[in-house]
């Protein structure tokens, strides 16, 4: 298992060395140490560490809070504050930068280890959420293969071919995507799911149903018969004309 890279920002040399020794004992890799905010920003941009341990009170023009804010503007790196000051004013300024932890000095190695591991775990989960969100946005915008959709099932994104979809059914705040092999219940709206499905292949036939046109085997008014012949879906009055305009009548 690879070691996580940590950047230490502490202006007291002895304290900085103690922190680095503790981090090494705990199995972390030190990519750099800085006593000033300016140098910390430079090191963060160069090494892109997995996490920054940041003393709030730094010597020089930039405080730890100022430094964390600058790092946050350009890099997606979690920051844990180290401080001997726990007053309300300092805390109020620090929390605006959305740190991943806040350790009061002096602290024990177990506190350091726990805070770092919690921060790294939280950050990794946030990155997963962002990645999934961006992927789903790409699907909506048509940047992915139009012939597939991805649905969330048991904490997984499952690839479903749109050619396998029989129909979609609305159930309150959820929709159920029906295929011959499985049903997928997702938190969405009919309007949203209709936008994601290829319009040339699917048709809304009722406020609660969307069907794939080539899965319709018969129309027994006021219903359509879906492939397999075991499912009848009602045709809503306001959708009837559009449905009939899209099928070949002879």
C-alpha positions in Angstrom: 0.0 0.0 0.0 1.5 3.4 -1.0 2.2 6.0 1.7 0.2 9.2 1.8 2.2 12.3 1.1 2.0 15.0 3.8 3.2 18.7 3.7 4.0 20.2 7.1 3.6 23.9 7.6 4.9 25.0 11.0 7.1 28.0 11.8 8.6 26.5 15.1 11.5 24.4 13.9 11.5 22.1 16.9 7.8 21.5 16.7 8.0 20.9 12.9 10.7 18.2 13.4 8.6 16.5 16.1 5.6 16.4 13.8 7.7 15.0 11.0 9.1 12.3 13.2 5.6 11.4 14.4 4.3 11.2 10.8 7.2 9.0 9.7 6.5 6.6 12.7 2.9 6.5 11.6 3.9 5.5 8.1 3.4 8.8 6.2 5.7 10.3 3.6 6.9 13.9 4.2 7.1 15.7 0.8 8.1 19.0 2.4 8.2 21.3 5.4 7.7 25.1 5.4 7.8 27.8 8.0 6.0 30.4 5.9 2.8 30.6 3.9 4.5 31.7 0.7 6.8 28.7 0.7 3.9 26.3 1.6 2.0 27.4 -1.5 5.1 26.8 -3.6 5.6 23.3 -2.2 1.9 22.5 -2.5 1.9 23.4 -6.2 5.1 21.5 -6.8 4.4 18.2 -4.9 0.6 18.2 -4.8 0.5 16.3 -1.4 -2.4 14.2 -0.3 -2.8 16.4 2.8 -1.5 19.6 4.4 -0.9 20.0 8.2 -1.1 23.8 8.6 -0.2 25.8 11.7 -2.7 28.7 12.0 -0.2 31.2 13.4 2.7 31.6 11.0 5.5 34.1 10.9 5.4 36.5 7.9 2.7 38.2 5.9 0.5 35.2 5.5 -1.3 33.3 8.3 -2.1 29.6 8.1 -5.7 30.6 7.3 -4.6 32.8 4.4 -2.3 30.1 3.1 -5.0 27.4 3.2 -7.4 29.7 1.3 -4.8 30.2 -1.4 -4.1 26.5 -1.7 -7.8 25.8 -1.9 -8.2 28.2 -4.8 -6.0 26.1 -7.1 -5.6 22.6 -5.5 -8.1 20.1 -4.2 -6.0 19.2 -1.1 -7.5 18.6 2.4 -6.0 20.8 5.1 -5.9 20.1 8.9 -5.1 23.0 11.1 -2.6 22.8 14.0 -3.0 25.5 16.6 -2.4 26.3 20.3 -5.3 28.8 20.0 -8.8 27.5 20.4 -10.6 30.8 20.9 -13.9 31.5 19.2 -12.5 34.2 17.0 -9.7 32.0 15.6 -12.1 29.1 15.1 -14.6 31.4 13.2 -11.9 32.5 10.8 -10.5 29.1 10.3 -13.8 27.3 9.5 -14.6 29.6 6.6 -11.8 27.8 4.7 -13.6 24.4 5.3 -10.7 22.5 6.9 -10.8 18.7 7.3 -9.7 18.9 10.9 -8.6 21.1 13.8 -5.9 19.8 16.2 -5.1 21.6 19.4 -1.4 21.6 20.4 0.1 19.9 22.2 -1.4 16.7 20.8 -0.7 12.9 21.0 0.3 10.8 18.0 -3.0 8.9 18.2 -4.9 12.3 17.7 -2.7 13.1 14.7 -3.2 9.7 13.2 -6.9 9.7 13.7 -7.4 13.2 12.3 -5.3 12.5 9.2 -7.0 9.2 8.4 -10.5 10.7 8.9 -9.5 13.6 6.6 -8.1 11.4 3.9 -11.1 9.1 4.0 -13.6 12.0 3.8 -11.7 13.6 0.9 -11.6 10.3 -1.0 -15.3 9.9 -0.7 -15.9 13.5 -1.8 -13.8 12.9 -4.9 -15.8 9.8 -5.7 -19.0 11.8 -5.5 -17.6 14.5 -7.7 -16.4 11.9 -10.2 -19.8 10.2 -10.3 -21.6 13.6 -10.6 -19.4 14.7 -13.5 -19.9 11.3 -15.2 -23.6 11.6 -14.9 -23.5 15.2 -16.2 -21.6 13.9 -19.2 -24.3 11.4 -19.8 -27.0 14.1 -19.7 -25.0 16.3 -22.1 -24.7 13.4 -24.5 -20.9 13.0 -24.2 -21.2 9.3 -23.6 -22.5 6.5 -25.8 -26.1 7.2 -26.5 -26.8 3.5 -26.6 -26.2 3.1 -22.8 -27.3 4.6 -19.5 -25.7 4.1 -16.1 -28.0 3.4 -13.2 -27.1 3.3 -9.5 -27.8 -0.1 -8.0 -26.5 -1.3 -4.6 -23.9 1.5 -4.5 -22.7 0.6 -8.0 -23.1 2.2 -11.3 -24.5 -0.4 -13.6 -24.3 -0.1 -17.4 -27.6 -0.8 -19.1 -28.1 -0.9 -22.8 -31.1 1.3 -23.8 -32.0 -1.4 -26.4 -32.7 -3.7 -23.4 -35.1 -1.3 -21.7 -38.8 -2.4 -22.0 -40.4 0.5 -20.2 -39.9 3.0 -17.4 -42.5 3.4 -14.7 -42.9 6.4 -12.3 -43.4 5.6 -8.5 -43.7 8.8 -6.6 -40.2 10.3 -6.2 -38.6 7.3 -8.0 -38.6 5.7 -11.4 -38.3 2.0 -12.2 -36.3 1.0 -15.3 -37.6 -2.4 -16.5 -35.5 -4.8 -18.6 -36.2 -8.5 -19.3 -33.5 -9.4 -16.7 -33.8 -6.8 -13.9 -35.6 -3.8 -12.5 -33.6 -0.7 -11.4 -35.2 1.7 -9.0 -33.6 5.2 -9.0 -34.3 8.5 -7.4 -35.3 10.6 -10.4 -38.2 12.1 -12.3 -39.9 11.0 -15.5 -38.9 14.3 -17.2 -35.2 13.8 -16.2 -35.1 10.1 -17.3 -36.9 11.0 -20.6 -34.2 13.5 -21.3 -31.4 10.9 -20.8 -33.0 8.3 -23.1 -32.6 8.4 -26.9 -35.7 10.3 -28.0 -35.8 8.4 -31.3 -36.4 5.1 -29.5 -38.6 6.0 -26.6 -42.1 7.5 -26.2 -44.0 8.8 -23.2 -47.4 7.1 -23.4 -48.8 8.1 -19.9 -47.7 10.4 -17.1 -46.4 7.3 -15.4 -45.0 5.4 -18.3 -42.3 5.7 -21.0 -41.9 2.8 -23.5 -39.3 1.7 -26.0 -41.2 1.8 -29.3 -39.7 -1.4 -30.7 -40.8 -3.3 -27.6 -44.5 -2.6 -28.3 -46.0 -5.8 -29.8 -49.6 -4.8 -29.9 -52.1 -2.0 -29.0 -55.3 -3.0 -27.3 -56.9 0.3 -26.6 -56.6 1.9 -24.2 -53.4 -0.1 -23.5 -50.1 -1.1 -25.2 -48.8 -4.7 -25.0 -45.1 -4.9 -24.2 -42.8 -7.6 -25.6 -43.5 -10.9 -23.9 -47.2 -10.1 -23.9 -47.5 -10.2 -20.1 -47.5 -6.5 -19.5 -50.3 -4.0 -20.4 -49.5 -0.3 -20.0 -52.3 2.4 -20.3 -52.2 5.1 -22.9 -52.9 8.5 -21.5 -55.3 10.6 -23.5 -52.9 13.5 -23.9 -50.2 11.1 -25.2 -52.3 9.1 -27.6 -51.9 11.3 -30.7 -48.2 11.6 -30.4 -47.8 7.8 -29.9 -49.9 7.0 -33.0 -47.9 9.5 -35.1 -44.7 7.6 -34.3 -45.9 4.1 -35.2 -46.5 2.8 -38.8 -50.2 2.4 -39.3 -51.5 0.6 -42.4 
